[in-house]
Amino acid sequence: MENLCLIGVVTKVRSNRGYMKVEPHTDFPERFSTTKKALLQKRMSHDVEEYEIEDARTVKDYVVLKLKNVNSFAHAEEFLGAKIFVKEEDRVQLQEGYYYLDSLIGLDVICYDKDGALMNLGNVTAVEGSPVQYRLVVRHGNGSEFQIPFVKEFIKSVSVPEGKIIANIIEGILEGGVDED
């Protein structure tokens, strides 16, 4: 499942005709209505299987999904807790300046020191927080960690293809972390 991205989880059976309620794990729930096939991993299974989507629509904050040949309440119950994935290459293309959080993991964080030379601070090991303010968890080569708010005041540029983030580090953010000398 290395190149799969979670986009939803089946939470409830909606009808005796096999419709299911899906909790979307995507900023693009409308994708379910334009997608023809879905990759599902049933609860308690390691296998991911492809299913044809017969019908899908967004209702409030969830998606109603109907898979082809799933035509009864009992059959739909087999999918409770199932995870729904897309292949990484089938993700929605984001506008410039927007990033999938998992694409930031592993990037090098670089800043300019007081002499104007580039300094590698470490690499991103996690992204924490919420859409209000994400924070990059950065691990330096010496094993210490620090966090950088993922906002334009601290992040000058991001290049996923180049594997780097140029950061603007203010005094105090590295305390207890990276040695600047």
Secondary structure, 3 states (H helix, E strand, C coil): CCCEEEEEEEEEECCCCCCEEEEECCCCCCHHHHCCEEEEECCCCCCCEEEEEEEEEEECCEEEEEECCCCCHHHHHCCCCCEEEEEHHHCCCCCCCCCCHHHCCCCEEEEECCCCCEEEEEEEEEEEEECCEEEEEEECCCCCEEEEECCCCCEEEEECCCCEEEECCCCCCCCCCCCCC
